[in-house]
């Protein structure tokens, strides 16, 4: 039986009841924890927009995280429609509205 105790700084303590104890760095398992508690994989590729640089190489996102897109060449921003998608509780991304229109 495993017991997880709240982290102190960046370490987490696991106890195998009753005798063994293991300390690990949370950063090693953050993607696993995100998936187990609910998160999304990489955001979808869109024909009219691309992810901004800060999100391009990320593959795991916690619920509630929002990513931003910029318009592809030949498209321009549609005012009033945010160029973002959000990771939803059901592990999917919000609907991609047409925030970039063909020029």
C-alpha positions as CSV (number, residue, x, y, z in Angstrom):
1,X,0.0,0.0,0.0
2,X,1.4,3.4,-1.0
3,X,0.9,6.5,0.9
4,X,1.5,10.0,-0.6
5,X,2.3,12.8,1.7
6,X,2.0,16.5,0.7
7,X,5.2,17.9,-0.8
8,X,7.6,20.0,1.0
9,X,9.4,22.3,-1.5
10,X,10.1,20.1,-4.5
11,X,10.2,16.7,-2.8
12,X,7.5,14.3,-2.2
13,X,7.5,11.4,0.3
14,X,6.1,8.0,-0.6
15,X,5.7,5.4,2.2
16,X,5.2,1.7,1.5
17,X,3.3,0.7,4.6
18,X,4.8,-0.3,7.0
19,X,8.6,-0.2,6.4
20,X,9.9,1.4,3.2
21,X,10.2,5.1,2.4
22,X,11.1,6.8,-0.8
23,X,11.8,10.5,-1.5
24,X,11.5,11.6,-5.1
25,X,11.6,14.9,-7.0
26,X,8.1,16.0,-8.0
27,X,9.4,17.4,-11.3
28,X,10.2,13.9,-12.5
29,X,6.6,12.8,-12.2
30,X,4.7,16.0,-12.8
31,X,3.5,14.8,-16.3
32,X,2.3,11.5,-14.8
33,X,0.5,13.3,-11.9
34,X,-1.1,15.8,-14.4
35,X,-2.5,12.9,-16.4
36,X,-3.8,11.0,-13.4
37,X,-5.6,14.0,-11.9
38,X,-6.8,15.1,-15.3
39,X,-5.1,17.1,-18.0
40,X,-4.7,17.4,-21.7
41,X,-2.1,16.3,-24.2
42,X,-0.7,18.6,-26.9
43,X,-3.2,21.1,-28.3
44,X,-4.6,20.5,-31.8
45,X,-2.9,21.7,-35.0
46,X,-5.2,24.2,-36.7
47,X,-5.1,25.0,-40.4
48,X,-5.6,28.8,-39.8
49,X,-3.3,29.3,-36.8
50,X,-0.2,28.0,-35.1
51,X,0.7,27.7,-31.4
52,X,2.8,30.6,-30.1
53,X,6.4,29.7,-29.3
54,X,5.9,29.2,-25.5
55,X,3.6,26.2,-26.1
56,X,5.1,24.5,-29.2
57,X,7.2,21.9,-27.3
58,X,4.9,21.2,-24.4
59,X,2.8,18.0,-24.4
60,X,1.0,18.0,-21.0
61,X,-1.3,20.6,-19.7
62,X,-3.3,20.7,-16.4
63,X,-7.0,21.3,-16.5
64,X,-7.7,25.0,-16.8
65,X,-4.5,25.8,-18.7
66,X,-5.0,28.1,-21.7
67,X,-2.8,28.1,-24.8
68,X,-2.5,31.0,-27.3
69,X,-2.3,30.8,-31.1
70,X,-1.2,33.2,-33.8
71,X,-2.6,33.4,-37.3
72,X,-0.9,31.5,-40.2
73,X,0.3,33.5,-43.2
74,X,-2.7,34.4,-45.4
75,X,-5.0,34.7,-42.4
76,X,-5.8,37.7,-40.2
77,X,-7.2,38.0,-36.6
78,X,-10.9,38.1,-36.2
79,X,-11.6,40.8,-33.7
80,X,-13.5,39.8,-30.6
81,X,-12.7,36.1,-30.8
82,X,-9.8,35.2,-28.4
83,X,-7.0,33.1,-30.1
84,X,-6.9,30.6,-27.3
85,X,-8.0,27.1,-26.3
86,X,-8.4,25.8,-22.8
87,X,-7.8,22.3,-21.3
88,X,-11.2,21.1,-20.1
89,X,-12.1,18.8,-17.2
90,X,-12.9,15.9,-19.6
91,X,-9.3,15.9,-20.8
92,X,-10.1,17.6,-24.2
93,X,-9.4,21.1,-25.5
94,X,-12.1,23.7,-25.9
95,X,-13.6,24.2,-29.3
96,X,-11.4,26.1,-31.7
97,X,-13.4,29.1,-32.8
98,X,-12.5,30.8,-36.1
99,X,-10.3,33.5,-34.5
100,X,-8.3,33.8,-37.8
101,X,-10.0,34.5,-41.1
102,X,-8.7,34.1,-44.6
103,X,-7.4,37.4,-46.1
